[in-house]
Amino acid sequence: MRTILNIIWLVLSGFWMFLGYLLAGVLLCIPIITIPWAIASFRVGVYALWPFGRTIVDKPTSGVGSFLGNVIWVILAGWWLAIGHIVTGIAMCITIIGIPLGIASFKLVPISLMPLGKDIVPIDQVRAAA
């Protein structure tokens, strides 16, 4: 089921959101000081490309630096990407079949706003740890 949802997601939203994260990452690579945010953009972009079967967990070692980095991220690129997820989520929720995909798009809004201090891990790894 994950594979089917990922394929449908890839066609309807994942590829386009991936391009958005890729564009944000490339633009953030231009000034050298923002390369850490570019790396976060690429990491979240790959997750937005194929999200089903993976989840987001907090890094236990993140601290104030991650928070301050996330504030800068929201100003530079986060709010544009969050708007993209909200718009695609609403568009997908128009049809009954698209509701699970719309919910998945809404679940990506928090990480699009605050990607630093988060890890993207397989769901099986989280279940095994619990």
C-alpha positions in Angstrom: 0.0 0.0 0.0 2.9 2.4 0.8 4.3 1.9 -2.7 0.9 2.7 -4.4 0.5 5.8 -2.2 4.0 6.9 -2.9 3.6 6.5 -6.7 0.3 8.5 -6.7 1.9 11.1 -4.4 4.9 11.4 -6.7 2.7 12.1 -9.7 0.3 14.5 -8.0 2.4 16.4 -5.5 5.7 14.9 -4.6 7.7 15.8 -7.7 6.5 19.4 -7.7 7.2 19.9 -4.0 10.6 18.3 -4.5 11.4 20.9 -7.1 10.4 23.6 -4.7 12.7 22.3 -2.0 15.4 21.8 -4.7 15.0 25.4 -5.8 15.1 26.7 -2.2 18.3 24.6 -1.6 20.0 25.9 -4.7 19.2 29.5 -3.8 20.4 28.9 -0.3 23.7 27.6 -1.6 24.5 30.9 -3.2 25.5 32.7 0.0 28.0 30.4 1.7 26.6 31.1 5.2 23.2 29.5 4.4 24.6 26.1 3.2 23.3 24.3 6.4 19.8 25.4 5.5 20.3 24.2 1.9 21.3 20.8 3.1 18.2 20.7 5.3 16.1 21.7 2.2 17.6 18.9 0.1 17.0 16.4 3.0 13.3 17.4 3.4 12.9 17.6 -0.4 13.8 13.9 -0.7 11.3 13.1 2.1 8.6 15.1 0.3 9.3 13.2 -2.9 8.6 9.7 -1.3 7.0 10.2 2.2 5.0 7.1 2.9 6.8 4.6 5.0 9.0 7.2 6.8 8.3 9.6 9.7 9.8 12.5 11.4 11.3 12.3 14.9 13.1 14.9 17.1 16.8 14.8 17.4 17.7 14.4 21.0 20.9 16.4 20.6 19.3 19.5 19.1 19.2 22.6 21.2 18.9 26.4 20.9 21.0 26.5 17.7 18.3 24.4 15.9 15.6 26.8 17.2 17.5 29.9 16.0 18.3 28.2 12.7 14.6 27.4 12.2 13.7 31.0 12.8 16.0 32.0 10.0 14.7 29.1 7.8 11.1 30.3 8.2 12.2 33.8 7.0 14.2 32.6 4.1 12.2 29.7 2.6 10.0 27.9 5.1 6.8 29.8 4.7 6.8 29.5 0.9 7.2 25.7 1.2 4.5 25.5 3.9 2.1 27.4 1.7 2.9 25.0 -1.1 2.0 22.0 1.2 -1.2 23.7 2.3 -2.3 24.5 -1.2 -1.6 21.0 -2.5 -3.2 19.5 0.6 -6.4 21.4 0.0 -6.4 20.5 -3.7 -6.0 16.8 -2.9 -8.7 16.8 -0.3 -11.3 17.9 -2.9 -11.7 14.3 -4.0 -12.4 11.3 -1.6 -9.5 9.4 -3.1 -7.1 12.3 -2.5 -7.9 12.7 1.2 -5.1 10.5 2.5 -2.7 12.4 0.2 -4.0 15.7 1.4 -3.5 14.7 5.0 0.1 13.6 4.2 0.6 17.0 2.6 -0.6 18.7 5.8 1.7 16.5 7.9 4.6 18.0 6.0 3.8 21.5 6.9 5.6 21.4 10.4 8.8 20.1 8.9 8.7 22.5 6.1 8.6 25.3 8.7 11.1 23.9 11.1 13.4 21.2 9.5 16.4 21.7 11.8 16.5 19.4 14.8 14.5 16.7 13.1 15.4 13.3 11.7 13.6 11.4 9.0 13.5 7.7 9.8 11.7 4.6 8.5 8.5 3.9 10.4 9.7 0.3 11.2 12.7 1.8 13.1 10.4 3.9 15.3 8.1 0.9 16.0 11.1 -1.3 16.9 12.4 1.4 19.3 9.0 1.7 21.0 
